[in-house]
Amino acid sequence: MNTQKSYIPSPLLFVTELVRGAINLSTYLASFPLLSLVPRGDGHPVMVLPGFLTTDNTTYPLRYFLNFNGYEAKPWEAGVNLGNYEKLEGIIIDNLKKHYQKYNRKVSLVGWSAGGIFARVIANEFPDMVRQVITLGSPFMGIKDKTSIGTLTEIITGKDAEAMEHVILERASVPLKVPTTAIYTRLDGIVSWEMCKNPVENHTTENVEVFASHLGLGLDPMTLICIAERLSQPEDEWRPFKTTLLSKLFYQYPWNKVKHFH
């Protein structure tokens, strides 16, 4: 697990999350004509896992976007995400197997916040069924004292944050056996963006920064464009986003050291 010092999101970012999330929704609606120009999908199934305290309703815009662009986007059908992975694991696995068998193709997993933590665990348990994993603001490298809702998480789950790290994050933080893209934002007011990144990038593991609120990640045009580009890659021909022309033009920032993998 990550042992670096604790990071707590800015209180200002936290209290403005709802407003900024609403702005992301408006940009989603306004930019939809542009979003229709992203690379078309190949029809493979994509299961979308919602964040903590949310349901499939919050991922509907993201799933609509993916379905519109040629994917078979599926809800997780596990009700409210209360962080209780041990109770939801069976449902998630059954749905993964159902989609894999129905389409006879590997399933991509897109997980928002806590949903991304679950997606990573499932992908490592069933790598033969998973095509790739994309996480959106998912603090899979640690949550204790690193989020603005740590106390709320403990109240809802009835578990100490440190205990949760041992139960689920120890499994989520290990390197994946399938390609993975961790999308994060430094404007995150809910979780520590530092904990949402892969500590090491290589030929199948990467981090992509966008500018969005935590609550608006599944609506942000830059995030959606990145997701669509990642999913559009032919199976078994995955390459890092930083090698693409799109990333070189719009997703690289002066404070990030640019890495290219050959």
ROBAVEX-795744 format. One record per residue (C-alpha): residue number from 1; residue in one letter; chain; x, y, z. Coordinates in nm, 3 decimals. Each point is the difference from the previous one (the first is absolute). Layout:
N
NUM,A,A,X,Y,Z
...
***
This chain:
262
1,M,A,0.000,0.000,0.000
2,N,A,0.099,0.363,-0.044
3,T,A,0.197,0.127,0.299
4,Q,A,0.051,0.364,-0.097
5,K,A,-0.137,0.282,0.212
6,S,A,-0.372,0.065,0.021
7,Y,A,-0.167,0.229,-0.251
8,I,A,-0.331,0.171,0.066
9,P,A,-0.189,0.180,-0.281
10,S,A,-0.046,0.374,0.034
11,P,A,-0.310,0.098,0.205
12,L,A,-0.088,0.247,-0.276
13,L,A,0.004,-0.275,-0.260
14,F,A,-0.215,-0.215,0.228
15,V,A,-0.274,0.259,0.060
16,T,A,-0.016,0.091,-0.370
17,E,A,-0.029,-0.359,-0.127
18,L,A,-0.376,0.017,-0.064
19,V,A,0.024,0.328,-0.189
20,R,A,0.292,-0.118,-0.207
21,G,A,-0.175,-0.330,-0.064
22,A,A,-0.299,0.192,-0.136
23,I,A,0.235,0.192,-0.228
24,N,A,0.139,-0.330,-0.128
25,L,A,-0.355,-0.113,-0.075
26,S,A,-0.066,0.316,-0.203
27,T,A,0.323,-0.046,-0.196
28,Y,A,-0.098,-0.362,-0.065
29,L,A,-0.328,0.109,-0.155
30,A,A,0.154,0.287,-0.194
31,S,A,0.286,-0.206,-0.142
32,F,A,-0.197,-0.310,-0.097
33,P,A,0.014,0.080,-0.374
34,L,A,0.379,0.011,0.028
35,L,A,0.007,-0.315,0.211
36,S,A,-0.175,-0.186,-0.282
37,L,A,0.318,0.041,-0.207
38,V,A,0.215,-0.222,0.226
39,P,A,0.124,-0.336,-0.135
40,R,A,-0.283,-0.248,-0.042
41,G,A,-0.015,-0.306,0.219
42,D,A,0.019,-0.361,-0.115
43,G,A,-0.309,-0.113,0.188
44,H,A,0.177,-0.169,0.290
45,P,A,-0.167,0.008,0.343
46,V,A,0.098,0.267,0.253
47,M,A,-0.119,-0.027,0.361
48,V,A,-0.016,0.330,0.187
49,L,A,0.030,-0.003,0.380
50,P,A,-0.130,0.303,0.197
51,G,A,0.166,0.186,0.286
52,F,A,-0.055,-0.009,0.374
53,L,A,-0.360,0.073,0.109
54,T,A,-0.119,0.008,-0.362
55,T,A,-0.187,-0.234,-0.233
56,D,A,-0.025,-0.078,-0.371
57,N,A,-0.201,0.322,-0.040
58,T,A,0.318,0.207,0.034
59,T,A,0.178,-0.193,-0.274
60,Y,A,-0.287,0.026,-0.249
61,P,A,0.151,0.298,-0.193
62,L,A,0.330,-0.186,-0.033
63,R,A,-0.172,-0.319,-0.110
64,Y,A,-0.218,0.192,-0.246
65,F,A,0.313,0.154,-0.152
66,L,A,0.165,-0.341,-0.033
67,N,A,-0.310,-0.165,-0.148
68,F,A,-0.040,0.288,-0.245
69,N,A,0.357,-0.054,-0.115
70,G,A,-0.022,-0.370,-0.069
71,Y,A,0.054,-0.184,0.328
72,E,A,-0.225,-0.226,0.205
73,A,A,0.014,0.202,0.322
74,K,A,-0.149,-0.183,0.298
75,P,A,-0.099,0.116,0.352
76,W,A,0.141,-0.188,0.295
77,E,A,-0.351,-0.092,0.129
78,A,A,0.115,-0.021,0.361
79,G,A,-0.202,0.285,0.152
80,V,A,0.163,0.268,0.214
81,N,A,0.376,-0.016,0.033
82,L,A,0.052,0.006,0.377
83,G,A,0.359,-0.113,-0.021
84,N,A,-0.110,-0.346,0.116
85,Y,A,0.196,-0.194,-0.257
86,E,A,-0.029,-0.331,0.181
87,K,A,-0.380,0.016,-0.042
88,L,A,0.007,0.120,-0.361
89,E,A,0.283,-0.215,-0.131
90,G,A,-0.224,-0.289,-0.104
91,I,A,-0.238,0.228,-0.191
92,I,A,0.282,0.176,-0.185
93,I,A,0.171,-0.326,-0.092
94,D,A,-0.326,-0.157,-0.120
95,N,A,-0.066,0.301,-0.225
96,L,A,0.354,-0.010,-0.136
97,K,A,-0.038,-0.366,-0.087
98,K,A,-0.344,0.064,-0.153
99,H,A,0.130,0.270,-0.235
100,Y,A,0.311,-0.199,-0.087
101,Q,A,-0.206,-0.305,-0.094
102,K,A,-0.275,0.191,-0.182
103,Y,A,0.237,0.190,-0.231
104,N,A,0.278,-0.261,0.001
105,R,A,0.242,0.288,0.047
106,K,A,0.205,0.145,0.282
107,V,A,-0.170,0.274,0.203
108,S,A,0.153,0.343,0.062
109,L,A,-0.056,0.140,0.349
110,V,A,-0.047,0.372,0.066
111,G,A,-0.017,0.086,0.369
112,W,A,-0.078,0.339,0.148
113,S,A,0.157,0.070,0.341
114,A,A,-0.069,-0.303,0.225
115,G,A,-0.133,-0.181,-0.306
116,G,A,0.349,0.012,-0.145
117,I,A,0.140,-0.165,0.312
118,F,A,-0.244,-0.286,-0.047
119,A,A,0.082,-0.018,-0.373
120,R,A,0.370,-0.046,0.073
121,V,A,-0.064,-0.284,0.244
122,I,A,-0.231,-0.178,-0.244
123,A,A,0.245,0.044,-0.288
124,N,A,0.281,-0.162,0.196
125,E,A,-0.225,-0.290,0.097
126,F,A,-0.133,-0.058,-0.353
127,P,A,0.261,0.132,-0.246
128,D,A,-0.113,-0.243,-0.271
129,M,A,-0.341,0.172,-0.008
130,V,A,0.114,0.362,0.024
131,R,A,0.128,0.199,-0.297
132,Q,A,0.118,0.310,0.186
133,V,A,-0.076,0.212,0.307
134,I,A,-0.060,0.376,0.008
135,T,A,-0.034,0.169,0.339
136,L,A,-0.141,0.349,0.056
137,G,A,0.125,0.168,0.316
138,S,A,0.036,-0.333,0.179
139,P,A,0.228,0.015,0.309
140,F,A,0.122,-0.357,-0.038
141,M,A,0.337,0.087,0.154
142,G,A,-0.152,0.093,0.338
143,I,A,-0.287,0.180,0.175
144,K,A,0.089,0.034,0.367
145,D,A,0.029,0.372,0.089
146,K,A,0.021,0.079,-0.371
147,T,A,-0.361,0.085,-0.083
148,S,A,-0.250,0.265,0.097
149,I,A,-0.261,-0.267,0.075
150,G,A,0.212,-0.244,0.198
151,T,A,-0.216,0.033,0.312
152,L,A,-0.319,-0.042,-0.203
153,T,A,0.144,-0.313,-0.159
154,E,A,0.062,-0.150,0.342
155,I,A,-0.351,0.089,0.119
156,I,A,-0.167,-0.153,-0.307
157,T,A,0.208,-0.316,-0.015
158,G,A,0.041,-0.047,0.374
159,K,A,0.368,-0.072,-0.058
160,D,A,0.316,0.182,0.091
161,A,A,0.172,0.154,-0.302
162,E,A,0.319,-0.187,0.078
163,A,A,-0.191,-0.328,0.014
164,M,A,-0.156,0.079,-0.338
165,E,A,0.346,0.049,-0.147
166,H,A,0.095,-0.350,0.107
167,V,A,-0.329,-0.150,-0.122
168,I,A,-0.026,0.153,-0.348
169,L,A,0.277,0.248,-0.078
170,E,A,0.278,-0.251,0.054
171,R,A,-0.159,-0.190,-0.289
172,A,A,-0.078,0.306,-0.211
173,S,A,0.343,0.163,0.023
174,V,A,0.200,-0.287,-0.146
175,P,A,0.099,0.032,-0.369
176,L,A,-0.267,-0.127,-0.235
177,K,A,0.040,-0.291,-0.237
178,V,A,-0.191,0.190,-0.270
179,P,A,0.054,0.347,-0.153
180,T,A,-0.114,0.277,0.233
181,T,A,-0.054,0.374,-0.029
182,A,A,-0.035,0.206,0.317
183,I,A,-0.172,0.331,-0.075
184,Y,A,0.037,0.260,0.275
185,T,A,-0.046,0.373,0.062
186,R,A,0.198,0.234,0.221
187,L,A,-0.328,0.187,0.056
188,D,A,-0.145,-0.299,0.188
189,G,A,-0.174,0.118,0.316
190,I,A,-0.108,-0.344,0.122
191,V,A,0.306,-0.223,-0.010
192,S,A,0.372,0.056,-0.020
193,W,A,0.099,0.008,-0.366
194,E,A,0.346,-0.132,0.093
195,M,A,-0.166,-0.324,0.114
196,C,A,-0.182,-0.038,-0.334
197,K,A,0.317,-0.058,-0.204
198,N,A,0.199,-0.307,-0.087
199,P,A,0.337,0.040,0.174
200,V,A,0.179,-0.142,-0.305
201,E,A,-0.085,0.045,-0.368
202,N,A,0.103,-0.250,-0.265
203,H,A,-0.123,-0.156,-0.324
204,T,A,-0.337,-0.100,0.150
205,T,A,-0.041,0.236,0.295
206,E,A,-0.054,0.376,-0.022
207,N,A,-0.136,0.315,0.164
208,V,A,-0.192,0.272,-0.183
209,E,A,-0.075,0.340,0.153
210,V,A,-0.316,0.197,-0.082
211,F,A,-0.157,0.316,0.141
212,A,A,-0.330,-0.088,0.166
213,S,A,-0.168,-0.032,0.338
214,H,A,-0.018,-0.342,0.163
215,L,A,-0.378,-0.004,-0.034
216,G,A,0.025,0.106,-0.363
217,L,A,0.261,-0.246,-0.125
218,G,A,-0.257,-0.218,-0.175
219,L,A,-0.137,0.308,-0.179
220,D,A,0.315,0.192,-0.086
221,P,A,0.063,0.015,-0.379
222,M,A,0.377,-0.049,0.034
223,T,A,-0.057,-0.306,0.215
224,L,A,-0.257,-0.143,-0.240
225,I,A,0.224,0.056,-0.302
226,C,A,0.286,-0.178,0.176
227,I,A,-0.226,-0.291,0.099
228,A,A,-0.127,-0.036,-0.356
229,E,A,0.351,0.008,-0.145
230,R,A,0.120,-0.261,0.248
231,L,A,-0.293,-0.234,-0.065
232,S,A,0.029,0.033,-0.378
233,Q,A,0.336,-0.176,-0.013
234,P,A,-0.004,-0.345,-0.161
235,E,A,0.010,-0.279,0.254
236,D,A,0.356,-0.105,0.087
237,E,A,0.138,0.311,-0.175
238,W,A,-0.012,0.237,0.297
239,R,A,0.251,0.285,0.004
240,P,A,0.051,0.283,0.250
241,F,A,-0.210,0.313,-0.046
242,K,A,0.311,0.218,0.020
243,T,A,0.117,-0.140,-0.334
244,T,A,-0.312,0.120,-0.184
245,L,A,-0.033,0.326,-0.193
246,L,A,-0.310,0.092,0.202
247,S,A,0.193,-0.015,0.327
248,K,A,0.295,0.193,-0.138
249,L,A,-0.230,0.282,-0.109
250,F,A,-0.238,0.032,0.295
251,Y,A,0.094,-0.212,0.303
252,Q,A,0.360,0.080,0.082
253,Y,A,0.081,0.272,0.253
254,P,A,0.325,0.180,0.088
255,W,A,0.005,-0.131,0.359
256,N,A,-0.018,-0.362,-0.112
257,K,A,0.309,-0.180,-0.118
258,V,A,-0.095,-0.144,-0.337
259,K,A,0.091,-0.364,-0.047
260,H,A,-0.007,-0.192,-0.324
261,F,A,0.016,-0.376,-0.019
262,H,A,0.138,-0.177,-0.303
***
